[in-house]
């Protein structure tokens, strides 16, 4: 859970820094997928998390760690050095090996 009581991924869960992404920013962006827009309109929460250098995620994929089930969040983007890893991995975020400093954009799931 997010510190403060919101459902989703907390900083202690991903060993990273989290921050809510302003809804209007995501809705206004031409790069925001239709599914994310729909989730936002339904009141779901989108978070950005930075993978810390000490994270257990480093060197692993989301699938290998059972990310969705473990953290109750779906990864909708991974950014590394300003580059969208979805493009670098032919749309397959499940194939991305996490590195320190990666920015994960998460859709927090209801429990």
BAMI-688510 format. One line per 8 residues: number of its first residue (from 0); for each residue x, y, z of N, C-alpha, C. Coordinates in Angstrom, 3 decimals, decimal comma, always signed. Each point is the difference from the previous one (the first is absolute). Layout:
% BAMI-688510
NUM	X:Y:Z:X:Y:Z:X:Y:Z  ...
This chain:
% BAMI-688510
0	+0,827:-1,207:+0,000:-0,827:+1,207:+0,000:+0,859:+1,253:+0,000  -0,509:+1,017:-0,626:+0,669:+1,288:-0,048:-0,072:+0,626:+1,382  +1,100:+0,565:+0,497:-0,073:+0,697:+1,275:-1,104:+1,047:-0,054  -0,817:+0,036:+1,030:-1,117:+0,934:+0,022:-1,315:-0,702:-0,276  +0,043:-1,310:-0,277:-1,222:-0,757:-0,104:-0,495:-0,312:-1,390  +0,578:+0,545:-1,053:-0,462:-0,310:-1,345:+0,439:-1,406:-0,369  -0,809:-0,672:-0,825:+0,365:-1,335:-0,453:+1,043:+0,105:-1,094  +0,870:-0,994:-0,078:+0,982:-0,009:-1,077:+1,351:-0,464:+0,468
8	+1,044:+0,571:-0,533:+1,363:-0,399:+0,312:+0,643:+1,059:+0,864  +0,546:-0,405:+1,124:+0,683:+0,942:+0,870:+1,490:+0,014:-0,283  +0,670:+1,028:+0,470:+1,431:+0,096:-0,241:+0,739:-1,176:+0,611  -0,504:-0,524:+1,102:+0,678:-1,129:+0,599:-0,168:-1,251:-0,848  -1,043:-0,040:-0,819:-0,253:-1,178:-0,830:+0,922:-0,099:-1,198  +0,297:+1,105:-0,655:+0,830:-0,053:-1,202:+1,383:+0,573:+0,246  +0,290:+0,357:+1,231:+1,293:+0,599:+0,318:+0,271:+1,205:-0,885  -1,009:+0,832:-0,153:+0,153:+1,163:-0,865:-0,787:+1,169:+0,541
16	+0,155:+1,138:-0,663:-0,735:+1,197:+0,369:-1,289:+0,023:-0,803  -1,122:+0,310:+0,645:-1,266:+0,048:-0,719:-0,568:+1,399:+0,021  -0,740:+0,301:-1,041:-0,727:+1,260:-0,047:-1,190:-0,172:-0,919  -1,106:+0,617:+0,362:-1,187:-0,063:-0,836:+0,214:+0,876:-1,224  -0,432:-0,497:-1,143:+0,071:+0,764:-1,234:-1,309:+0,779:-0,112  +0,072:+1,314:-0,215:-1,238:+0,775:-0,108:-0,899:-0,554:-1,110  -1,253:-0,256:+0,339:-0,947:-0,574:-0,941:-0,121:+0,844:-1,255  -0,122:+1,309:+0,160:-0,185:+0,849:-1,187:+1,218:-0,058:-0,918
24	+1,193:-0,214:+0,578:+1,215:-0,128:-0,813:-0,068:-1,249:-0,868  -0,434:-1,109:+0,597:-0,107:-1,247:-0,754:-1,112:+0,059:-1,043  -1,137:+0,596:+0,361:-1,103:+0,096:-0,952:+0,356:+0,906:-1,178  +0,828:+1,006:+0,239:+0,372:+0,948:-1,049:+1,091:-0,534:-0,923  +0,772:-0,969:+0,461:+1,118:-0,507:-0,785:-0,486:-0,863:-1,158  +0,499:+0,283:-1,199:-0,369:-0,804:-1,174:+0,581:-1,406:+0,086  +0,991:-0,204:+0,862:+0,638:-1,309:+0,135:-0,692:-0,920:+1,000  -0,992:+0,516:+0,718:-0,691:-0,817:+0,995:-0,934:-0,985:-0,702
32	+0,219:-1,312:+0,226:-0,849:-1,007:-0,645:-1,471:+0,133:+0,399  -0,886:-0,434:-0,894:-1,445:+0,097:+0,235:-0,416:-0,717:+1,282  +0,616:-1,144:+0,293:-0,342:-0,743:+1,211:+0,329:+0,771:+1,266  +1,101:+0,758:-0,019:+0,376:+0,820:+1,149:-0,995:+1,156:+0,151  -0,360:+0,610:-1,114:-0,999:+1,081:+0,058:-1,295:-0,495:+0,625  -0,428:-1,189:-0,419:-1,226:-0,584:+0,535:+0,112:-0,246:+1,503  +1,146:-0,546:+0,435:+0,217:-0,266:+1,422:-0,046:+1,286:+0,810  +0,613:+1,052:-0,532:+0,014:+1,287:+0,709:-1,402:+0,568:+0,136
40	-0,770:-0,134:-1,045:-1,388:+0,508:+0,053:-0,832:-0,757:+1,028  +0,394:-1,240:+0,293:-0,708:-0,817:+0,992:+0,553:+0,217:+1,404  +0,995:+0,888:+0,133:+0,533:+0,328:+1,313:+1,143:-0,882:+0,471  +0,578:-0,796:-0,890:+1,139:-0,830:+0,393:+1,238:+0,878:+0,158  +0,970:-0,483:+0,739:+1,190:+0,785:+0,279:+1,173:-0,450:-0,865  +0,729:+0,978:-0,531:+1,211:-0,243:-0,773:+1,163:+0,588:+0,797  +1,065:-0,793:+0,175:+1,171:+0,446:+0,760:+1,269:-0,142:-0,832  +0,978:+0,838:+0,320:+1,348:-0,156:-0,539:+0,891:-0,436:+1,151
48	+0,831:-1,017:-0,253:+0,948:-0,479:+1,009:+1,379:-0,088:-0,629  +1,011:+0,360:+0,765:+1,388:-0,134:-0,459:+0,602:-1,219:+0,696  +0,612:-0,880:-0,772:+0,658:-1,180:+0,553:+1,322:+0,441:+0,620  +0,151:-0,254:+1,282:+1,225:+0,383:+0,715:+1,130:-0,985:-0,273  +1,205:+0,444:+0,253:+1,194:-0,819:-0,234:+0,015:-1,261:+0,856  -0,731:+0,002:+1,100:-0,028:-1,149:+0,906:-1,210:-0,898:-0,206  -0,796:+0,256:-1,027:-1,246:-0,732:-0,227:+0,247:-1,456:-0,377  -0,845:-0,870:+0,512:+0,036:-1,420:-0,367:-0,504:-0,211:-1,429
56	-0,593:+1,021:-0,604:-0,498:-0,114:-1,374:+1,121:+0,016:-1,037  +1,139:+0,572:+0,342:+1,088:+0,173:-0,964:+0,423:-1,339:-0,589  +0,068:-0,028:-1,339:+0,409:-1,205:-0,712:-1,115:-1,000:-0,224  -1,218:+0,341:+0,411:-1,141:-0,895:-0,162:-1,060:+0,649:-0,879  -0,901:-0,814:-0,526:-1,126:+0,513:-0,764:-1,239:+0,032:+0,899  -1,006:+0,732:-0,445:-1,264:+0,065:+0,749:-0,612:-1,389:+0,132  +0,067:-0,771:-1,072:-0,565:-1,351:+0,039:+0,730:-0,884:+1,005  +1,327:+0,099:+0,034:+0,800:-0,849:+0,893:-0,302:+0,255:+1,466
64	-0,308:+1,253:+0,351:-0,277:+0,313:+1,406:-1,495:-0,029:+0,316  -0,840:-0,286:-1,007:-1,451:-0,004:+0,235:-0,483:+1,378:+0,408  +0,482:+1,026:-0,704:-0,210:+1,394:+0,391:-1,474:+0,335:+0,226  -0,860:-0,335:-0,953:-1,417:+0,366:+0,102:-0,638:-0,579:+1,254  +0,275:-1,252:+0,267:-0,593:-0,652:+1,166:+0,635:+0,486:+1,299  +1,311:+0,137:+0,006:+0,724:+0,375:+1,212:-0,300:+1,424:+0,451  -0,025:+0,928:-0,972:-0,163:+1,416:+0,335:-1,381:+0,558:-0,321  -0,886:-0,827:-0,549:-1,359:+0,428:-0,367:+0,023:+1,224:-0,912
72	+0,901:-0,044:-0,983:+0,120:+1,097:-0,955:+0,467:-0,561:-1,339  -0,541:+0,571:-1,063:+0,417:-0,369:-1,347:+0,988:+1,047:-0,510  +1,074:-0,452:-0,598:+0,985:+0,919:-0,572:-0,511:+0,432:-1,368  -0,150:+1,315:-0,170:-0,466:+0,503:-1,291:+1,103:+0,705:-0,769  +1,125:+0,247:+0,638:+1,162:+0,572:-0,694:+1,237:-0,183:+0,860  +1,134:-0,167:-0,674:+1,302:-0,005:+0,649:+0,853:+0,994:-0,784  +0,529:+0,981:+0,709:+0,844:+1,013:-0,638:+1,417:-0,128:+0,551  +0,962:+0,025:-0,922:+1,403:-0,111:+0,393:+0,785:+1,039:-0,794
80	+0,608:+0,937:+0,707:+0,772:+1,035:-0,676:-0,826:+0,791:-0,993  -1,275:+0,197:+0,308:-0,884:+0,746:-0,882:-0,574:-0,816:-1,145  +0,395:-1,270:-0,104:-0,481:-0,858:-1,089:-1,092:-0,931:+0,500  -1,082:-0,091:-0,773:-1,106:-0,898:+0,322:+0,421:-1,428:-0,337  +0,099:-0,853:+0,997:+0,453:-1,374:-0,206:-1,022:-0,853:-0,747  -1,229:+0,463:-0,081:-1,019:-0,714:-0,782:+0,444:-0,023:-1,464  +0,538:+1,114:-0,478:+0,492:+0,096:-1,381:+1,244:-0,870:-0,172  +0,920:+0,087:+0,940:+1,258:-0,745:-0,082:-0,204:-1,518:+0,044
88	-1,127:-0,457:+0,549:-0,268:-1,437:+0,138:-1,225:-0,426:-0,809  -0,252:+0,677:-1,115:-1,105:-0,341:-0,902:-1,345:-0,134:+0,724  -0,257:+0,910:+0,926:-1,276:+0,023:+0,710:-0,120:-0,998:+1,137  +1,045:-0,719:+0,311:-0,060:-1,046:+1,018:+0,665:+0,453:+1,292  -0,766:+0,640:+0,858:+0,549:+0,449:+1,287:+0,421:-1,180:+0,866  -0,618:-1,141:-0,194:+0,351:-1,178:+0,793:+1,435:-0,454:-0,272  +0,585:+0,437:-1,117:+1,363:-0,402:-0,363:+1,065:+0,947:+0,540  -0,406:+1,098:+0,603:+0,953:+1,001:+0,493:+0,656:-0,494:+1,293
96	+1,326:-0,055:+0,003:+0,740:-0,285:+1,233:+0,164:+1,328:+0,730  -0,490:+0,068:+1,229:+0,059:+1,241:+0,758:+1,437:+0,379:+0,336  +0,265:+1,318:-0,052:+1,295:+0,559:+0,380:-0,230:+1,121:+1,009  +1,002:+0,273:+0,809:-0,079:+1,119:+0,942:-0,270:+1,279:-0,787  -0,903:+0,805:+0,500:-0,339:+1,262:-0,640:-1,164:-0,079:-0,961  -0,442:-1,219:-0,353:-1,171:-0,127:-0,872:-1,196:+0,687:+0,647  -0,808:+0,637:-0,832:-1,256:+0,583:+0,461:-1,119:-0,937:-0,445  -0,754:-0,498:+0,961:-1,140:-0,860:-0,293:-1,267:+0,841:+0,128
104	-0,846:-0,068:-1,023:-1,309:+0,643:+0,074:-0,990:-1,127:+0,249  -0,720:+0,112:+1,116:-0,850:-1,094:+0,465:-1,465:+0,389:+0,054  -0,853:-0,960:-0,390:-1,443:+0,120:+0,170:-0,335:-0,853:+1,219  -0,372:+0,659:+1,075:-0,288:-0,710:+1,250:-1,339:-0,704:-0,128  -0,008:-1,267:+0,367:-1,182:-0,839:-0,138:-0,807:-0,002:+1,277  -1,299:-0,197:-0,156:-0,879:-0,110:+1,166:+0,236:-1,336:+0,676  -0,166:-0,017:+1,325:+0,146:-1,268:+0,725:-1,319:-0,422:+0,556
